[in-house]
Amino acid sequence: GIREVARLKAEVEARQAANEEFAQRNRQLAAEVSDLKNGMTALEERARSELRRAHELAPTNARYAYVHAIALHDSGALEEALRVLEQAHRARPADRDILAALATFAEERGDAPAAARWRAILDRLLSPP
């Protein structure tokens, strides 16, 4: 009786102590994950800023515009990505990567006529003379 109760009480206390250690470790891991996520977000924002700056410094460099637009798209800024690509297309109308991205992003936006128009331009560029 009494010994069994004392043994069970000690076992419960030991398990509660172990559970508290696990809970503390989980809180610590959650904080570390949060720090990593925040750090990654800050790094991504800095990368987008640097890409935007490179594009601003060399506005006729189609590759800079393309990479900047892809980064914008990947961050959820589809409309801004399309604006960057359209501006780049005006400067470099024969750039295939820009046209392909314009078609893909227009389709993603749900603008089938624009996607078809961009694909038609791209097809003409890719067709042999």
C-alpha positions in Angstrom: 0.0 0.0 0.0 2.0 3.0 1.3 5.2 1.9 -0.3 3.5 1.4 -3.7 1.9 4.9 -3.4 5.3 6.4 -2.6 6.9 4.6 -5.5 4.2 5.8 -7.9 4.4 9.3 -6.6 8.2 9.3 -7.2 7.7 8.0 -10.7 5.1 10.7 -11.5 7.5 13.4 -10.2 10.3 12.0 -12.3 8.1 11.9 -15.4 6.9 15.5 -14.7 10.5 16.6 -14.4 11.4 14.9 -17.7 8.4 16.4 -19.3 9.4 19.9 -18.2 12.9 19.3 -19.6 11.4 18.3 -22.9 9.1 21.3 -22.9 12.0 23.6 -22.2 14.0 22.1 -25.1 10.9 22.5 -27.4 10.7 26.1 -26.5 14.4 26.6 -27.2 14.1 24.8 -30.5 11.0 26.9 -31.4 13.0 30.1 -30.7 15.9 28.9 -32.8 13.6 28.1 -35.7 12.0 31.5 -35.4 15.4 33.2 -35.5 16.4 31.2 -38.6 13.2 32.1 -40.3 13.6 35.8 -39.5 17.2 35.7 -40.6 16.3 34.0 -43.9 13.6 36.6 -44.5 16.1 39.4 -43.9 18.6 37.7 -46.2 15.9 37.3 -48.9 14.9 41.0 -48.6 18.5 42.1 -48.8 19.0 39.9 -51.9 15.9 41.4 -53.6 17.2 44.9 -52.7 20.6 44.2 -54.2 19.0 42.8 -57.4 16.8 45.9 -57.7 19.9 48.1 -57.2 21.8 46.2 -59.9 18.8 46.6 -62.3 18.6 50.3 -61.5 22.3 50.8 -62.2 22.2 48.9 -65.5 18.6 49.3 -66.7 19.4 48.0 -70.2 20.9 44.8 -68.9 18.1 42.3 -69.6 19.6 39.6 -67.3 19.5 41.9 -64.3 15.9 42.7 -65.0 15.0 39.1 -65.5 16.7 37.9 -62.2 15.1 40.8 -60.3 11.7 39.9 -61.7 12.1 36.3 -60.8 13.1 37.3 -57.2 10.0 39.5 -57.0 7.8 36.8 -58.3 9.2 34.3 -55.8 8.5 36.7 -53.0 4.8 37.0 -54.0 5.1 40.3 -55.9 3.7 39.1 -59.2 2.4 42.4 -60.4 5.7 44.2 -59.7 7.6 41.3 -61.4 5.4 41.8 -64.5 6.1 45.6 -64.5 9.8 44.9 -64.4 9.6 42.4 -67.2 7.4 44.6 -69.4 9.9 47.5 -68.9 12.8 45.2 -69.8 10.9 43.9 -72.9 10.6 47.5 -74.1 14.3 47.9 -73.8 15.2 44.4 -75.2 12.2 43.1 -77.2 14.1 40.0 -78.5 15.1 38.7 -75.1 13.7 35.1 -74.9 14.0 34.7 -71.2 12.0 37.9 -70.6 9.3 36.8 -73.1 9.1 33.4 -71.5 8.7 34.8 -68.0 6.1 37.3 -69.3 4.1 34.5 -70.8 4.4 32.3 -67.7 3.6 35.1 -65.2 0.7 36.4 -67.3 -0.8 32.9 -67.4 -0.3 32.6 -63.6 -2.1 35.9 -63.2 -5.0 34.4 -65.2 -4.5 36.7 -68.2 -4.7 34.2 -71.0 -4.8 36.8 -73.8 -1.6 38.4 -72.6 0.1 35.0 -72.1 -0.9 34.0 -75.7 0.5 37.3 -77.0 3.8 36.9 -75.3 4.1 33.3 -76.5 3.3 34.3 -80.0 6.1 36.9 -80.0 8.5 34.2 -78.5 7.4 31.7 -81.1 8.2 34.1 -83.9 11.7 34.7 -82.5 12.3 31.0 -82.2 11.0 30.1 -85.6 13.6 29.7 -88.4 13.5 32.4 -91.0 
